[in-house]
Amino acid sequence: DQQVKQNSPSLSVQEGRISILNCDYTNSMFDYFLWYKKYPAEGPTFLISISSIKDKNEDGRFTVFLNKSAKHLSLHIVPSQPGDSAVYFCAAEAGGFKTIFGAGTRLFVKA
Amino acid sequence: ETGVTQTPRHLVMGMTNKKSLKCEQHLGHNAMYWYKQSAKKPLELMFVYSLEERVENNSVPSRFSPECPNSSHLFLHLHTLQPEDSALYLCASSRGQPPGTEAFFGQGTRLTVV
């Protein structure tokens, strides 16, 4: 039973446009959410995070939105660049050291 | 370079072999993790060590045996594995206790069990 779900295995976007990656969760005890990016043959790298007490966090071209009532978060990338092509993982924490990851969404940004 | 180094990068082993995966971090972090990533599946947390003490063990079969001799090194000892154990094994480290503590990952060991 997956507590963190990324229902879109892949997404293709034109360079310069907005990329929106979605993530749904089932556990209302999650209090922190993170996004990681992974290039082939590399480990995931941290991108941006958001606490459950906030509904938005922005860092440059990356913005994460949290809708607690819908148990949904999304990552917006504006403008998208070819170098953003990677697999994006959504992750959630509910205290302790246990971080639950989604299966990832592969983003293709076309030049 | 994230500061977390895993060796080897690739490993092919038979079901009767014994091998070990190594992870090293020089970031001054005090928590280290082993994750398993199978194709098209979420990263699965296997083990967590905090201050060299195991704090999380996610119902992992005993054919996987972790060892954390100090805060900079983490091993995963493998014996009598099954073909379904073939996956990418990722080591990570973090500073302090969550929530919101980002993890730094190594590049992973691609394991193939034949």
Chai-1 contact restraints between the chains, C-beta under 6 A:
chainA,res_idxA,chainB,res_idxB,connection_type,confidence,min_distance_angstrom,max_distance_angstrom,comment,restraint_id
A,D31,B,P99,contact,1.0,0.0,6.0,A-B,restraint_1
A,Y32,B,P99,contact,1.0,0.0,6.0,A-B,restraint_2
A,Y32,B,G100,contact,1.0,0.0,6.0,A-B,restraint_3
A,E42,B,Q107,contact,1.0,0.0,6.0,A-B,restraint_4
A,G43,B,L90,contact,1.0,0.0,6.0,A-B,restraint_5
A,G43,B,F105,contact,1.0,0.0,6.0,A-B,restraint_6
A,G43,B,G106,contact,1.0,0.0,6.0,A-B,restraint_7
A,G43,B,Q107,contact,1.0,0.0,6.0,A-B,restraint_8
A,G43,B,G108,contact,1.0,0.0,6.0,A-B,restraint_9
A,P44,B,F105,contact,1.0,0.0,6.0,A-B,restraint_10
A,F46,B,E102,contact,1.0,0.0,6.0,A-B,restraint_11
A,S49,B,G100,contact,1.0,0.0,6.0,A-B,restraint_12
A,E93,B,P98,contact,1.0,0.0,6.0,A-B,restraint_13
A,E93,B,P99,contact,1.0,0.0,6.0,A-B,restraint_14
A,F97,B,V48,contact,1.0,0.0,6.0,A-B,restraint_15
A,F97,B,V55,contact,1.0,0.0,6.0,A-B,restraint_16
A,F97,B,E56,contact,1.0,0.0,6.0,A-B,restraint_17
A,F101,B,P42,contact,1.0,0.0,6.0,A-B,restraint_18
A,F101,B,L43,contact,1.0,0.0,6.0,A-B,restraint_19
A,G102,B,P42,contact,1.0,0.0,6.0,A-B,restraint_20
A,A103,B,K41,contact,1.0,0.0,6.0,A-B,restraint_21
A,A103,B,P42,contact,1.0,0.0,6.0,A-B,restraint_22
